[in-house]
Amino acid sequence: MLHSKSGYQLTLDDIRADDRIVNVASVPQRSPFRYPGGKTWLVPRVRQWLPSLRRKPSLLIEPFAGGAIVGLTVAFEDLAEHVMLVELDEGVASVWETILSGESEWLIDRILSFDVTEENVRTELSRLSLSVKDRVFQIILKNRTFHGGILAPGSNVIRFGENGKGIRSRWYPQTLAKRIQNISRIRDRITFVRGDGMAVICEYASQQTAVFFIDPPYTAAGKKAGTRMYNHHDLDHNRLFDITAQVTGDFLMTYDNAEEVLVLAVNHGFQTSTVSMMNTHHACMTELLIGRDLSWLR
C-alpha cells in the first residue's frame, strides 16, 4: 500500500490504467532532436486530451520543452490557437531560437554538407572558439551522434549504433533538413521562451484558456537518471505540484511511475493513470499521467 502525508491509503483502484500500447514508430517524428525521455508515445493521448476540452485552448505551454514533440504536434495539427515552448538549457534553447527565427537555412546547409565520420565529429566538437552558429551546429551534432542523444557532461559518441552503422546511426541529414524546414514554415504558431519553466507556469496560471503539458526532468523519487541525462536536472518537484495546483486552465503532466510521485498527486487532488508504451528498442514500458480530470482517457 502507498500512504500520503495526510494518512490517505492508496490502493490499486486509485491508479487508473490504460493498457493500450503505443508504438513510437507509428507516430510522426517532427522534432530535430533525439531526446532522453522524449514523449512521441504520448501524441495519441494528446490528440484525445485537447479536443475533449470545452473549448479550443488559446495557448498550450510546454514549460520543459526539450525535444518539444508535444508542442510541435499541437502546432502542426492545430490543436490549440498558439504554442509556447520554454527551455532553460542554453544549447537546446539556441537551436529552437535558430529554427523559429526564420533564418535556419544556414543550419540546413551545414547539416546537409557535413560528412559524419568519427574523426570529423570529434574534430568539430573539439573546437573551442566558436560563433553562435558554430555552437548551434555542435548541439545538433552532439544530439544526433552521442549515446541516447544525451547532451549532459559525460556522454560520448556512439560506438556501434544501429545495425553496426556506428556514428552514422542517427544522422539523417535529409530528414533533419526536412523537419527544420517544416517547423520553420509554421513558426508563426509558436513562441519560444528561454527561461525557467516553473516561472512561466506561475505567469500564466490564471489564464483560463491556457493549458499546460508538463514533462519535468526525471529526478523525483530518488531517481538519478536525470542527473546524467539533463544539464538542468535539479528541480523542486513539491513546488512544481504546488504551482500546478494553481493553474485555472487544464494541464497534463507525465512522470516516472513512482510511489512518491503518486503521493504528491493524491495530496494535490490530481488523478493518475498508468500508460503503456513501446520504445524504439521494442521494450514495453509504463509511465504515469497526472491531470485534474483524466476522464477523456478511454
N, C-alpha and C positions, 0 to 999 in steps of 0.2 A: 504494500500500500504506500501511497505518497501522502504527505501531510503538508498543508500550507502553514504559514506562520500563525494564522488565526486558529489552527487546530482542525481545519476542514480536512476531511479524509477523502482523498481521490481514489476512485476505482476505475476499472477499465471502461465502465459505462460513461465516465466523464470525458473520455477521449474519443471523439468521433473519428471514424476511419474511412478512407476512400481507397479501396484496394486496386482500382484500375491502374495498370502500369503504363506510364508514358515513356515511349522510346524517343530519346532526344534526336535520333536520326530522322524522325518523322516530322520535325518542326523546322520551319525556315530559319536558316542561320543568317542573322543580319548584322551581327557585331564584328568589327575587325579584330577584336580581342579574343584570345583564349583566356578564360578567366577561372581561377580556382573557385569552386563554389558557384559557378555560373548557373543561371536559372532558366535555361532553354526548356527544361522539362516542365516548367510551370506555365508556359504560354497557354496551353489549352484551358487551364484553370482561370487565367486572367481573362480569357475570352468568355468565360462563364460569369465571372465576378462583375465586371464593369457593366455589361448590358443588363444585369439583374437589378441595378440601382434605379431609383425612381426617375432620375434624370441623368443625362449625359454629363459627366464631370467637366467643369470648366478647365480643370488643371489636374494632371497626375504628376505627383512629385516622387522622384526616386532619390532619396537623400544619401544613399550609399551606392552610387551608380555602378562603379566598376565597369564591367563589360556592357551594362545597360540593356540587356536583351529585352527586359520587360518594357522599359521606357521606349525603346525603339519599336517594339511590336505595337504598342499603343499609338505611337505617332504614325507608323505606316498603315495601320488598319483603322485609323480614325476612331478610336475607342474613347478618346477624350478630346476636348477642344484644343488643348495645348499640353505639352510635356515639359517638365523641368528636371534636368539631371544635375545632381550635386556630387562632387567628388573632391576629397581633400588631398589625395595623393598627387604630388606635383607633376610627376611624369605622366600618369594616366590623364590628368586634367589637361596637360598641354596637348595631348593627342586629340581629345574631344574639342578643345578650343580651335585647333587647326582644322579639323573636319567640318565643324559647324560655322567656321568663319567665311566659307565660300571661297577660300584660297588654298585648296588642298591639291591642286594639280601637280605641284612640285613633289608632294609626298607620293602621289600615284606614280609619277615618272621614276622616282627613286626606287620604289618598290619593284617596279617592272624591270628596271635596269640592273638591279643588284644581283650578282652571282653568288648564291649561297653555297659556300664551302666552309668547312670548319676554320680554315686559315683566314678566309675573308671576314667571317663573323668575328673571330677573336681579334683581328686587326682593327676592325671598325669599332668594336666595343672597348678597345684599349685606348682609344683617342680621348684625351682629357680636355684639350682646348676646343670647345665646341660652340657653335652658334645655336640659336633656339631651334632652327630646323634640324641641325645635326642631332640634338637631344631628342626631338620628337621621333626621328627615324630610329634612333637607338632603342627607344621604348618599344616601338613596333617590332624591331628585330629581336630584342630580348624576349618579348612576349611570344613570338612565334617559334623561337629556336631553343628556349630554355625548358627544362622539365616542367610539365604541367602549366606552362605559361606564367610561372611564378616570378615576380619581379623583386621580391624581398631579398635582402642580402643573404648569401649562402647558396642561392640557386646557381645552376650552371647549365651549359649547353647539353642538348640531347646527345647521347652516345649512339644508341641503336635505333630508337624510334619505331614507327610502324613498318612492319614487313622488312626490317633491316635497312630502311631508307635513311636512317641516321638523321642528321641535322636538317635535311630537306623534308622530313616527315610532315611538318605542319606549315611549310612555306608554300603557299599557293598564290603566287603574285597576281594572276589574272582574277582570281576570286576576291582577293583583298582589294584590288583596284575597283572591282565592280561594287563591292559593299560600300566603300568610301564614296564612290560616285552616287550611289543610291541614297545614302544618308544626306549627302550634300544637297541633293535635289529637294529634300523635304525639310531643310534646316529652318525654314520659317515656322515650322510647327514645334520647334524645340528651343528651349532656353537652357544654356549651361551656366552653372554657378560653381566656381572653385571655392570650396569652403567647407565648413562644419555642417554635416547633415542634421545633427540634433538642433542646432541653432535655426536652421531653415524650417524644421518641423514646428518649432516654437513660433516662428514668424507667421506661418500660415495655418496654425492650428484652429483659429477661429473662423477660417473661411469655409463656409458650409458646403460650397460646391467644389472644393478641392479634395482629392483623395491621395492616399499615400501608399506606395509599395515600399516596404521597409525590409531590407535584407542586410543586416549588420554583419561585420566580421565575426567569425565563429570563435570567440574566446570565452563564452559563458560556460558555466557548469564545469569548470576545471579543465575544459578542452584547451589544448595548446597548439592545435593546428594553425590557428590564425596567426600565431607569433612567427611562424615560418613562411606563411603564405602572403601576408599583407604588411606593407610598411606601416600602416596606421591600424594597429590591432587592439590598442588599449582603449576599451570602451566601457563606460559605466552602464551596464545593462539594466540595473534597477532604475536609474534615471531615465533611460530610454523608455521603459514601460510607463513610468510616471508621466512623461511628456506625451506619449502616445495616448494615454487615457484622456488627455485634454483636447484631443482632436475632435472637432464638431462634425466634420465630414466622415467619410469611411476610410478604412485602411485594411491592408493585408500585409501580414508580417510572416517571414519564414525564419526558422531556427532549426538547429540540431534537436532531435527528439530526446531531450534530457530532463531528468526529474526536476532540477532547479528551475528550468525554463517553464515547465508545466505549472509549478507552484506560483511563479511570477504571474503567469497568465490567469490562473484562478483567482489570485489575490486582487487582480485588477478587473475582474468580472468579464474577462475575454473568453471566447470559445476557441477550442482547439480541434484540429483534425490531423491525423497522420496520413500522408500521401505517399504512394509508392511510385518510384521512377526507375528507369533503367539507364545507367550511364553509358558513356561511349565505349566502355570495356564490356558492355552487356551484363553488368552486375546489377542485381536488383537492390535498391536502397530505399529507405524511407526518410522523409523529412516532416517537420511539424509546421502546419499552417496555423496562424493565430489571427483572429479577427473579432470584431464586435458581434457580427452575425454571419455565420457560415451556412445558413440555410440554403444558399444558392448552390452548394456542393451537392450534386445529385448524379 
